Amino acid sequence: MTHPWFKTRGYRHFDAPVGATYAGKACDPAFVAKHSWLPLIHYVKRTKRYKSGDAKTVYKDRSIMYASHRDACILSRYAHDLTERLDQHYQLKGLDRHVIAYRKLGRANYHFAADAYRFAKSKNQCVVLCFDVTGFFDNLDHGLLKSQLKGVLGVQELPRDWYAVFRHVTKYRKVERDALKAHDCFGARLEGRSREPIATIKEVIAAGIPIVANPNRYGIPQGTPISSALSNLYMLAVDEEMARECETVGALYRRYSDDILIIFAPEHEAQLASALKKAMANHKLEIKDEKTERAVFGPDTDALFQYLGFNITRGSATIRPSSLARQWRKAKRSIKRTKQLGAKAIAAGHASKVYTKRLRRRFQPIGTRNFSSYARNAADEFGSKAIRRQVVKLERMVDRAIRDLNA
């Protein structure tokens, strides 16, 4: 039997990858209730951020933890169940269009961004506020999360299987990936292509590598299969309250994970900003004013706001330069790698030229799902000639670089 939520994972961990047989076991509540969970592997993902008008490169660090193969299989099954229950709740409460992250809605980010763009343009004058929740995953209160989970499941106490899942993601244990990399034996296994485990937990302990438990009554790991569903669950009451508050004054409310967008008439700014801060404080979360982006749209203003990868003004929309720069860096890395492999194949007599079909499928608009096709679809959705010019320029740069491989 196949399961829509199951997928194999290729990374190395403290166990080997699992298949459909184990996925079947993950559907048995008694099996899950008795499951022995392994520590997560933790690392910090650093992303470059560029700000217009600022020559300084800014970095954003995200703490990522990923689960072992058996644990990830179980978490995927429970994430699927939780997401289905949340979708039913959203439909029942009229929240379907307000919560847009981590859901299979058949729409892409450019659809949601274009919706916001059209809403703002339809108003004679409006204010756009983009909020960023401070330390979102790190600050989710366990007591509030448990209460929300019981409410969605419709139970007074969590069943033993759900409690086991909940306890794993709240009282998680972690091992630093850098510590494993630094070990002579574990480091080689971590980077290797074998399906064998990196190490047993006994070996990790014997090597003196710390296994650190979460000592707090708040915070869940970002990066597990169920993390995103739990974050949506936690924000359920906030979404209900803010959607209701915004609808009473004809405002638009959208939440994508920890990014919140509200568009409204200027006279409602104090009311809605206060309502959001109060709702967040009630859930032990914080919004910092210095991280809030504000733009005023009107006949005599052409302010800009950033949303879901787009720079949006009243007159037009463009893809953020940082997104284009990141895609160009990816293309250059892939082209360089292809050149190296091609040179080896030619030298060995296995090829007469560098083959570029895979490169073109990945970076050119030839019907596949890639950045180029995404950007072209975004241009159509926004009706933006500026986005079309951006993507065509990038495609030409990539095309020239690919052609030079066999020049």
C-alpha positions, 0 to 999 in steps of 0.5 A, a space after each residue: 500500500 502506498 501512502 501520499 505522505 511518505 517519501 524516502 530521504 537521502 540524507 545520512 542520520 543515526 539510522 538507515 532510510 526506511 521504505 513502505 513497510 515501515 510507513 505501514 507501521 507508522 499508521 499503527 497508534 500502538 506502534 507509535 506510542 512505544 516508539 524510541 525516538 532518536 536525537 535530531 541533527 542540528 545546524 545553522 542555515 545562513 542566507 544572504 540578504 540584500 537591502 536596497 540602498 545598503 551596500 552591506 551584505 546582511 545574513 539571516 541565520 536559521 536554526 534547522 534540525 532534521 529527524 532520523 529516517 524512522 522518526 521522520 516517517 512517523 512525523 510525516 504521517 502525523 503531519 498529514 493527519 494534522 494538516 487535513 484536520 486544520 484544513 477542515 477547521 479553516 473551511 469551517 471558520 472561513 479561514 481558507 484564504 487567510 492562511 497560505 503557508 504549508 498547505 496544498 492550495 493549488 496556487 503558488 506564491 506569485 498568486 498570493 502576492 498578486 492577490 495582495 497587489 490587486 487588493 492594494 491597487 483597488 483602494 483609493 488609498 491604503 496602508 500596507 503593513 508586513 510583520 515578522 514574528 520574532 523567533 517564531 519556532 523558538 518561542 512556541 509555548 508548549 502548554 498553548 500548543 498542547 491545548 490547541 492540539 487537543 482542541 483540533 483532535 477533539 479530545 480532553 487528553 492526548 492519545 498515547 500516540 499523539 502524546 509521543 509525537 508531541 513530546 518528541 518535538 517539544 522535549 527534543 534532543 539534538 546533536 550538533 552536525 559540526 561536532 559530527 563533522 569534526 569527528 574522524 570517523 563520523 565526519 566521513 560517514 556524514 558526507 559519504 553516499 552510503 545508506 548506513 547510519 552515521 553512528 549508533 547513539 552509544 558511539 556518539 556518547 562514547 565519542 564525547 559528543 553532547 546530546 542536548 535536550 531542550 530544557 525549556 517549556 517553549 520552542 519546537 525544532 524548525 525542519 522536521 516534517 511536522 514543524 510547519 503543521 504545528 506552527 499553523 496549529 499554534 496560530 489558529 486562534 490568532 488567525 481567527 481573531 485577526 481575520 474577524 477583526 480585518 473583515 469588519 473594516 474591509 481589510 485584507 489579512 494573510 499569514 505565511 508562516 511567521 510573515 503577516 500581511 495586513 492591507 487596510 484604509 489609513 483610519 484603521 491602522 491603530 486599531 489593527 496594529 494594536 489588535 495584532 500585537 495583543 493577539 500575539 502577546 496572548 500567545 507569548 509571541 512578539 512583533 518588533 516595530 523595527 522589523 515591521 515594514 510599512 507602505 502607503 498606497 495612494 494616488 500621489 504615492 508610489 511606496 514599495 513593499 516586499 512580499 513573498 519574493 516580490 517588490 510591489 509598488 502601486 504601479 508595478 511589481 518585480 522579482 526581488 533582486 536577491 532572488 535573481 542573484 541567488 538563481 544566477 549563482 546557482 546557475 554558475 555553480 551548476 555550469 562550472 560543475 558540468 564543465 568539470 565533469 565534461 572535461 573529464 569525460 572528454 579526456 577519458 574518451 567517453 564524450 566528444 563535447 560537454 552535454 548541456 541538456 540537464 542544464 537547459 532543463 533546469 535553467 531555461 523555459 522549456 516547459 519544466 517546473 523551474 525558476 524561469 517558468 515560475 517567473 514567467 507565470 508570475 509575470 502573467 499573473 501580475 501583468 508585469 512587463 518588468 518581471 518579464 524583462 527581468 527573467 528574459 535578461 537572466 535567461 540570456 545570461 544563462 544561455 550565453 554561459 551554457 553556450 560557452 561550454 562548447 565554444 
